[in-house]
Amino acid sequence: MKPKQTVMRIRSFTIKKGHHYCRWFWTKIFCPRWDHKRWFVQFVISSDNWIPFREGESSNKLYGVGFGLNHHKNSWRINWRYNFEKEGYFLLSAYTYDGGGNYVEEELGEIRGDKSYSVTVESINKKYWFTCLDIGAMISIPNDYPDYKLQFDLYPYHGGKLTAPKEEVFFIDFTPA
């Protein structure tokens, strides 16, 4: 018997200059998932996305999963920020909402543009575990309000009040396990 092979479905996502989102808002409604507790995300952030400085910059969302109908109350995300000190490098973090609209963000580490990275996210005992072996990072963030049933993918988004300073491209494969 042959082992089951996983087919990579790398998708390209582009946030156009001056925009927040890469996709039409209603896209998530047409692609719901149901009751997953483990996710695998593989991604590449284009080094062309890097900029040398931007005042007021906040975390940008790379990929995530929202639970129920309001992802601002219960979701997890993988975030990125520009590393203004090193050209072509970005800072990766994990981010969750606690059910009350409050969020917690923990840094995973530094990544290089144009290089492939993988993050596994698992929900175990009211905690989200984020593991990125490519940079030797593993963190857990408590979540007292898990809702595993109805789930939606959350696509790249330029966070905060600022929009994308130029066209930004991401390559992502995400698979619930």
C-alpha positions as CSV (number, residue, x, y, z in Angstrom):
1,M,0.0,0.0,0.0
2,K,1.4,3.4,-1.0
3,P,1.5,6.2,1.6
4,K,-1.0,9.0,1.0
5,Q,0.6,12.0,-0.7
6,T,-0.3,15.5,0.1
7,V,-0.8,17.8,-2.9
8,M,0.5,21.3,-2.3
9,R,-2.0,24.0,-3.3
10,I,0.1,27.1,-3.1
11,R,-2.0,30.1,-3.8
12,S,-0.9,33.6,-4.7
13,F,-2.5,36.4,-2.7
14,T,-1.9,40.1,-3.6
15,I,-2.8,43.2,-1.6
16,K,-2.9,46.1,-4.0
17,K,-1.2,49.4,-3.1
18,G,-3.6,51.5,-1.0
19,H,-5.8,48.5,0.0
20,H,-6.2,46.5,3.2
21,Y,-7.5,43.2,1.8
22,C,-6.3,40.8,-0.9
23,R,-9.8,39.3,-1.4
24,W,-13.4,40.2,-1.7
25,F,-14.9,40.3,1.8
26,W,-17.6,37.7,1.2
27,T,-15.1,35.1,0.0
28,K,-15.0,33.6,3.5
29,I,-18.7,32.9,3.5
30,F,-18.4,30.5,0.6
31,C,-15.6,28.4,2.0
32,P,-16.5,27.4,5.6
33,R,-14.8,24.6,7.4
34,W,-16.1,22.4,10.2
35,D,-14.6,21.3,13.5
36,H,-10.8,21.2,12.9
37,K,-8.3,21.4,15.8
38,R,-5.1,21.3,13.8
39,W,-3.9,23.4,10.8
40,F,-0.8,23.4,8.7
41,V,0.3,26.6,6.9
42,Q,3.2,26.9,4.4
43,F,4.0,30.3,3.1
44,V,6.4,32.6,1.3
45,I,6.5,36.4,1.8
46,S,8.0,38.1,-1.2
47,S,11.1,40.0,-0.4
48,D,9.7,42.8,-2.7
49,N,7.2,43.5,0.1
50,W,9.9,44.8,2.4
51,I,10.1,48.6,3.0
52,P,12.8,50.5,4.9
53,F,10.5,52.5,7.3
54,R,6.9,53.3,8.0
55,E,5.7,55.2,11.0
56,G,2.6,53.8,12.8
57,E,3.1,50.3,11.3
58,S,1.2,47.5,13.1
59,S,1.0,43.7,12.6
60,N,-0.3,42.5,9.3
61,K,-2.3,39.3,9.0
62,L,-0.8,36.5,6.8
63,Y,-3.4,33.8,7.4
64,G,-5.7,32.6,10.1
65,V,-8.9,30.9,11.0
66,G,-12.0,32.6,12.4
67,F,-14.5,30.7,14.6
68,G,-18.3,31.3,14.5
69,L,-19.6,34.4,12.8
70,N,-17.3,37.1,14.3
71,H,-13.6,36.6,13.8
72,H,-12.9,39.7,15.9
73,K,-14.1,37.7,19.0
74,N,-12.6,34.3,18.3
75,S,-9.8,33.5,15.9
76,W,-6.1,32.8,15.6
77,R,-3.7,34.4,13.1
78,I,-0.2,34.2,11.9
79,N,1.1,37.8,11.6
80,W,4.0,39.6,10.0
81,R,5.7,43.0,10.3
82,Y,8.5,44.6,8.4
83,N,11.9,44.2,10.1
84,F,13.1,47.7,9.4
85,E,16.6,46.9,10.6
86,K,17.3,44.2,8.0
87,E,16.4,44.5,4.4
88,G,14.3,41.7,3.1
89,Y,13.5,40.3,6.5
90,F,10.2,40.2,8.4
91,L,9.1,39.4,12.0
92,L,6.6,36.6,12.4
93,S,4.1,36.4,15.3
94,A,1.1,34.5,16.6
95,Y,-2.1,36.3,17.4
96,T,-5.4,35.2,19.0
97,Y,-8.7,36.7,20.2
98,D,-10.0,35.5,23.5
99,G,-13.7,35.6,22.9
100,G,-14.3,39.0,24.4
101,G,-12.7,41.0,21.7
102,N,-9.3,41.2,23.4
103,Y,-6.2,39.8,21.6
104,V,-2.8,38.5,22.5
105,E,0.2,38.6,20.2
106,E,3.4,36.7,20.8
107,E,6.5,36.9,18.6
108,L,7.7,33.7,16.9
109,G,10.9,35.1,15.3
110,E,12.5,36.5,12.2
111,I,12.0,35.2,8.7
112,R,13.6,36.0,5.4
113,G,11.7,37.1,2.3
114,D,11.4,34.6,-0.6
115,K,12.0,31.6,1.7
116,S,9.4,28.9,2.4
117,Y,8.3,28.5,6.1
118,S,5.8,26.2,7.7
119,V,3.7,26.8,10.8
120,T,1.5,24.2,12.5
121,V,-1.3,25.4,14.8
122,E,-3.0,23.1,17.2
123,S,-5.8,23.6,19.7
124,I,-5.1,21.6,22.8
125,N,-6.6,22.1,26.3
126,K,-7.8,25.6,25.7
127,K,-4.5,26.8,24.2
128,Y,-3.4,27.4,20.7
129,W,0.1,26.0,20.0
130,F,2.0,27.6,17.2
131,T,5.1,25.7,16.0
132,C,7.5,26.9,13.4
133,L,10.4,24.4,13.3
134,D,12.1,26.4,10.4
135,I,13.0,29.1,13.0
136,G,12.9,26.9,16.1
137,A,9.9,28.5,17.6
138,M,7.0,27.0,19.7
139,I,4.6,29.1,21.7
140,S,1.2,28.6,23.3
141,I,-1.5,31.3,23.8
142,P,-4.4,30.6,26.1
143,N,-7.9,30.8,24.7
144,D,-10.9,30.4,27.0
145,Y,-13.4,30.7,24.3
146,P,-12.7,28.0,21.7
147,D,-15.4,27.3,19.1
148,Y,-14.2,24.6,16.8
149,K,-17.4,24.0,14.8
150,L,-17.9,26.7,12.2
151,Q,-14.6,28.0,10.8
152,F,-13.5,30.4,8.0
153,D,-10.2,31.1,6.4
154,L,-8.8,34.6,7.0
155,Y,-6.6,35.7,4.1
156,P,-3.8,38.3,4.0
157,Y,-4.7,41.7,5.3
158,H,-2.7,44.8,5.9
159,G,-3.5,45.6,9.5
160,G,-4.1,48.8,11.5
161,K,-5.2,52.0,9.9
162,L,-2.4,52.0,7.3
163,T,-3.0,50.4,3.9
164,A,-0.4,48.5,1.8
165,P,2.4,51.0,0.8
166,K,2.9,49.1,-2.5
167,E,1.6,45.9,-4.1
168,E,2.4,43.0,-1.7
169,V,2.5,39.3,-2.7
170,F,2.2,36.2,-0.6
171,F,2.2,32.5,-1.5
172,I,0.3,30.3,0.9
173,D,-0.9,26.8,1.3
174,F,-3.2,26.1,4.2
175,T,-4.6,22.7,5.2
176,P,-6.8,21.7,8.1
177,A,-5.5,18.4,9.5
